[in-house]
């Protein structure tokens, strides 16, 4: 077993280091280096592993293996050898972002506990947001505002955030908000006046480094409430982005920020009215086209029979047809339409036709296979898609033959 001295605890703000390679290993097809010392934090405690470079080779992740060895996982093999001295260069933006998010999570969890005795069940520090699952099923708007105001007040006060190690026997007297899950010496993180908890992760030194903490949303899960937050640069970037969106929407609506909701509401009403007018126009045009079809119909067994290729029809008019079919007392109709993807759409209407279910069964067995068709429905309408557009004429001929035989009795 190889031991790497974890300098990330002693110097969490250091970004480069010279180290010596102790071993070159491969786990699950990934090459990795084990060093005599490292600045790279291995994934743990909800915080992802560090990344950066060793010499000119990219480190894509840092992990602990089952032996507790720190693996610096490489994107490429490089030309490394055991005993070689190398230079570590930390991806500081990635590291510092997660230091901010981790410290913000501690401050949030501590504040929720201090204000409302709401405990933290689990935590995930994601690429875009912090998620904190709480042992409650709801937070009121007033509670969320109180938490936001409290944590951001702590940020403005710029209190220290510190780490210290204590022995297990000291833990009971500390009244931690969460039980300790490790044995032996315990590393504690203190946010002065707000939180004290066991943690093996990396944190910022002062609360002002968190910049701002911002609530995003909540969802219920397993009877608990999962809340989502952002902090640090993520929060200030989101505020700038949201301000830009508000400014752009306000310009488009010719409205100040406080008038955007009213402007969007009015726009929605206009769009709804235009959609209604468009649908009415489409229905009128479809009605005229359908009337022309009915003029050329043939009556078989007392039922109007209509077979046609609708490939020249616009989709907006085809969508109106089922409503028109249902307005007449009897109709036996089949059509196909060519789609842009080379497939065909098909529709069968058997309004007022005796034993329509039996006829559709024969249609499904004898006509649909010609176009490799699939689909379904319920009386009096069935529809679907066929894969063989080139067979649509043969399909219509077969459909007409089936309908004629059935209607003729």
C-alpha positions in Angstrom: 0.0 0.0 0.0 1.3 3.4 -0.9 0.7 6.5 1.2 0.2 10.0 -0.3 0.5 12.9 2.1 -2.7 14.9 1.7 -1.5 18.5 1.6 -5.0 19.7 0.5 -5.9 19.9 4.1 -2.9 21.9 5.1 -2.8 24.2 2.1 -6.3 24.2 0.5 -5.5 27.3 -1.5 -2.3 26.0 -3.1 -2.5 25.4 -6.9 0.8 23.7 -7.8 3.2 21.3 -6.2 6.2 19.1 -7.1 5.8 15.4 -6.1 7.4 12.0 -6.8 5.6 9.1 -8.5 5.3 6.1 -6.1 3.4 3.8 -8.5 1.7 3.7 -11.9 -1.5 1.6 -11.7 -4.5 0.8 -13.8 -8.0 0.3 -12.5 -11.1 -0.4 -14.7 -9.1 0.5 -17.8 -8.0 3.9 -16.5 -4.3 4.7 -15.9 -3.5 6.5 -12.6 -0.6 7.8 -10.7 0.0 7.4 -6.9 2.3 10.2 -5.6 4.2 10.7 -2.4 2.2 13.9 -1.7 -0.7 15.7 -3.4 -2.8 18.8 -3.6 -5.6 16.9 -5.4 -8.6 16.1 -3.3 -10.1 12.6 -3.8 -13.9 12.4 -4.2 -15.6 12.0 -0.9 -18.2 13.5 1.5 -20.3 14.7 -1.4 -17.5 16.7 -3.0 -16.1 15.6 -6.4 -12.5 14.7 -6.9 -10.0 17.4 -8.2 -8.8 17.6 -11.7 -5.9 19.5 -13.4 -2.6 18.4 -14.9 0.5 16.4 -13.9 3.2 17.8 -16.1 1.4 18.2 -19.4 -1.0 15.2 -19.0 -4.6 16.0 -17.9 -5.9 14.6 -14.6 -9.6 13.9 -15.2 -10.5 12.8 -11.7 -9.0 12.0 -8.3 -10.4 8.9 -6.4 -9.6 6.7 -3.4 -9.3 3.0 -4.2 -10.3 0.2 -1.9 -6.9 0.4 -0.1 -7.3 4.1 0.6 -4.7 5.1 -2.0 -5.2 8.4 -3.8 -5.4 7.7 -7.6 -4.8 10.6 -10.0 -6.6 9.3 -13.0 -5.1 10.3 -16.3 -6.7 11.2 -19.7 -3.6 9.8 -21.5 -0.8 7.5 -20.4 2.1 10.0 -20.8 5.7 9.0 -20.4 5.8 8.6 -16.6 8.0 6.3 -14.6 8.2 5.4 -10.9 10.6 7.7 -9.0 10.1 10.6 -11.5 9.5 14.0 -10.1 6.4 15.7 -11.6 4.6 19.0 -11.3 0.9 19.1 -10.2 -1.2 22.0 -11.5 -4.7 22.2 -10.0 -7.8 23.2 -11.9 -8.4 26.0 -9.4 -11.7 27.2 -10.8 -13.2 23.7 -10.5 -11.8 23.2 -6.9 -12.8 26.7 -5.7 -16.3 26.4 -7.1 -16.8 23.2 -5.0 -15.2 24.7 -1.9 -17.8 27.5 -2.2 -20.7 25.1 -2.7 -19.6 22.8 0.1 -19.2 25.6 2.6 -22.6 27.1 1.5 -24.2 23.7 2.0 -22.9 23.6 5.6 -24.2 27.1 6.2 -27.6 26.3 4.8 -27.9 23.0 6.7 -26.8 24.7 9.9 -29.2 27.6 9.4 -32.2 25.3 8.7 -31.4 23.4 11.8 -30.9 26.5 14.0 -34.0 28.3 12.8 -36.5 25.5 12.3 -34.9 22.3 13.8 -35.0 20.8 10.2 -32.3 18.2 9.7 -30.3 17.3 6.6 -30.8 13.8 5.3 -28.5 13.8 2.4 -26.5 16.2 0.2 -25.3 16.3 -3.4 -22.9 18.9 -4.7 -23.8 18.8 -8.4 -22.2 20.5 -11.4 -24.9 23.1 -11.5 -26.5 23.2 -8.1 -26.5 22.0 -4.5 -29.2 19.6 -3.5 -30.1 19.2 0.2 -32.7 16.6 1.2 -34.4 17.6 4.4 -36.4 15.7 7.0 -39.5 17.7 6.3 -42.1 17.5 3.5 -42.5 21.3 3.0 -40.9 24.7 3.5 -43.1 27.8 3.4 -42.2 30.8 1.3 -41.6 32.7 4.6 -39.2 30.0 5.8 -37.2 30.0 2.5 -36.9 33.8 2.7 -35.8 33.6 6.3 -33.1 31.1 5.4 -31.9 33.1 2.5 -31.7 36.3 4.6 -30.0 34.6 7.4 -27.2 32.9 5.4 -26.5 36.0 3.3 -26.3 38.0 6.5 -23.6 35.6 7.7 -21.8 36.1 4.3 -21.8 39.9 4.8 -20.5 39.5 8.4 -17.5 37.6 7.0 -17.1 35.1 9.8 -14.3 32.5 9.8 -14.7 29.0 8.5 -12.2 26.7 10.2 -11.2 23.0 10.6 -9.9 21.2 13.6 -9.5 17.5 14.6 -10.8 16.1 17.8 -11.0 12.6 19.3 -14.2 10.5 19.5 -14.5 11.0 23.2 -15.0 14.7 22.7 -17.9 14.4 20.3 -20.8 13.9 22.8 -20.2 17.2 24.5 -20.2 19.2 21.2 -24.0 18.7 20.4 -23.4 18.3 16.7 -26.5 18.6 14.6 -25.7 15.3 12.9 -24.1 12.1 14.3 -20.5 11.2 13.4 -20.1 8.2 11.0 -16.3 7.7 11.2 -14.2 6.1 13.8 -11.0 7.5 15.4 -10.1 11.1 15.1 -12.8 13.4 13.7 -12.3 16.4 11.5 -14.8 19.2 12.4 -15.8 22.2 10.3 -16.9 25.3 12.1 -18.8 28.3 10.6 -18.6 30.7 13.5 -22.0 31.2 15.1 -23.8 29.0 12.5 -22.6 25.5 12.3 -20.3 22.8 13.7 -20.3 19.4 11.9 -17.9 16.5 11.1 -16.7 16.7 7.5 -13.7 15.5 5.4 -14.2 18.0 2.6 -12.5 21.3 1.6 -13.9 24.7 2.5 -13.3 28.4 2.0 -11.6 30.3 4.9 -14.2 33.1 5.3 -18.0 33.3 4.7 -17.6 36.4 2.4 -16.0 34.1 -0.2 -19.5 32.5 -0.7 -20.6 35.8 -2.2 -24.3 35.0 -2.2 -26.6 32.0 -1.7 -29.7 31.7 -3.8 -32.7 29.3 -3.5 -33.8 27.7 -6.7 -36.6 25.2 -6.2 -37.8 22.2 -4.2 -39.3 18.7 -4.8 -40.8 16.0 -2.7 -38.9 12.7 -2.5 -39.3 9.7 -0.2 -41.6 11.7 2.1 -38.9 14.3 2.5 -38.2 17.7 0.7 -35.2 18.0 -1.6 -34.2 21.7 -1.9 -31.9 23.1 -4.6 -29.5 26.1 -4.1 -26.6 27.8 -5.7 -23.8 29.9 -4.2 -20.6 31.7 -5.0 -19.8 32.5 -8.6 -22.7 30.3 -9.7 -25.1 32.5 -7.8 -23.7 35.8 -9.1 -23.6 34.4 -12.7 -27.2 33.3 -12.4 -28.3 36.7 -11.1 -26.5 38.5 -14.0 -28.0 36.0 -16.5 -31.5 36.4 -15.0 -31.2 40.2 -15.1 -30.1 40.0 -18.8 -33.2 37.9 -19.5 -35.5 40.3 -17.7 -34.0 43.2 -19.6 -34.4 41.5 -22.9 -38.0 40.4 -22.3 -38.8 43.8 -21.0 -37.4 45.4 -24.2 -39.4 43.0 -26.4 -42.6 43.8 -24.4 -41.8 47.5 -24.1 -42.4 47.1 -20.4 -40.5 47.8 -17.2 -39.5 44.7 -15.1 -42.6 45.1 -12.9 -44.8 45.1 -16.0 -43.4 41.9 -17.5 -45.9 39.5 -16.0 -48.8 41.6 -17.2 -47.2 41.9 -20.6 -46.7 38.2 -20.9 -50.3 37.5 -19.7 -51.7 39.8 -22.4 -49.4 38.2 -25.0 -50.7 34.8 -24.0 -54.3 36.0 -24.5 -53.4 37.3 -28.0 -51.7 34.0 -28.9 -54.7 32.0 -27.7 -57.0 34.1 -29.7 -54.9 33.8 -32.8 -54.7 30.0 -32.4 -58.5 29.9 -32.1 -58.9 32.0 -35.2 -56.3 29.8 -37.0 -58.1 26.6 -36.0 -61.5 28.1 -37.1 -59.9 29.0 -40.5 -58.4 25.6 -40.9 -61.7 24.0 -40.0 -63.5 26.1 -42.6 -61.0 25.2 -45.4 -61.0 21.5 -44.4 -64.8 21.6 -44.5 -64.8 22.9 -48.1 -62.2 20.3 -49.1 -64.3 17.5 -47.5 -67.4 18.7 -49.2 -65.6 18.3 -52.5 -64.7 14.8 -51.6 -68.3 13.9 -50.7 -69.5 15.3 -54.0 -67.4 12.6 -55.7 -68.4 9.8 -53.3 -69.9 6.5 -54.2 -72.7 5.0 -52.1 -72.3 1.3 -51.4 -74.8 -0.5 -49.3 -76.3 2.8 -48.2 -72.9 4.0 -46.9 -70.8 6.8 -48.6 -67.5 5.3 -49.6 -64.5 7.7 -49.9 -61.0 6.5 -50.7 -58.3 9.1 -51.4 -54.6 10.1 -51.3 -54.2 13.1 -49.0 -50.5 13.8 -49.8 -51.3 17.2 -51.3 -53.3 18.3 -48.2 -51.6 20.5 -45.6 -51.3 18.8 -42.2 -53.3 21.6 -40.5 -56.3 20.7 -42.6 -55.9 16.9 -42.1 -56.0 17.5 -38.3 -59.5 18.9 -38.7 -60.9 15.9 -40.7 -61.8 13.6 -37.7 -64.1 16.2 -36.3 -65.9 16.5 -39.7 -66.2 12.7 -40.1 -68.0 12.5 -36.8 -70.6 15.1 -37.8 -72.2 12.9 -40.6 -74.3 9.9 -39.8 -72.5 7.3 -41.9 -69.2 7.1 -43.7 -66.6 4.5 -44.9 -63.4 6.3 -45.6 -59.7 5.5 -45.9 -56.8 7.8 -46.9 -53.0 7.9 -46.9 -50.7 10.9 -46.8 -47.0 11.0 -47.7 -44.8 12.2 -44.8 -41.5 14.1 -45.1 -39.6 11.2 -43.6 -40.7 8.9 -46.4 -43.3 7.1 -44.3 -47.0 7.3 -44.8 -49.8 8.2 -42.4 -53.1 6.3 -42.8 -56.6 6.7 -41.4 -59.7 4.6 -41.5 -63.2 5.8 -40.6 -66.2 3.4 -40.3 -69.0 5.6 -39.1 -72.4 3.9 -39.1 -70.9 0.7 -40.6 -72.2 -2.6 -39.2 -69.5 -4.8 -37.6 -66.9 -2.2 -38.0 -64.5 -4.0 -35.6 -64.5 -7.1 -37.7 -63.8 -5.0 -40.8 -60.9 -3.2 -39.1 -59.5 -6.6 -38.1 -59.5 -7.7 -41.8 -58.1 -4.3 -42.8 -55.3 -4.8 -40.3 -54.5 -8.3 -41.6 -54.8 -7.6 -45.3 -54.1 -3.9 -46.0 -51.7 -2.6 -43.4 -49.0 -5.2 -44.1 -48.6 -3.7 -47.6 -47.2 -0.5 -46.1 -45.8 -2.2 -42.9 -48.4 -0.2 -41.1 -48.9 0.1 -37.4 -51.5 2.0 -35.3 -54.9 1.6 -33.7 -57.8 3.4 -32.3 -61.4 2.7 -31.4 -64.7 2.8 -33.4 -65.3 4.7 -35.6 -61.7 5.9 -36.1 -58.3 4.1 -36.5 -55.0 5.7 -37.6 -51.3 5.1 -37.7 -48.1 5.2 -39.7 -46.7 2.9 -42.4 -43.0 2.4 -43.3 -43.4 1.8 -47.0 -44.5 5.0 -48.7 -43.9 3.5 -52.2 -46.8 1.0 -51.5 -49.5 3.6 -50.7 -51.4 3.2 -54.0 -51.5 -0.6 -53.6 -52.7 0.0 -50.0 -55.5 2.2 -51.1 -56.6 -0.3 -53.7 -56.7 -3.1 -51.1 -58.5 -0.9 -48.6 -61.2 0.0 -51.2 -61.7 -3.6 -52.1 -62.2 -4.6 -48.4 -64.6 -1.8 -47.8 -66.6 -2.5 -50.9 -67.0 -6.2 -50.2 -68.0 -5.5 -46.6 -70.6 -2.8 -47.5 -72.0 -4.9 -50.3 -72.8 -7.6 -47.9 
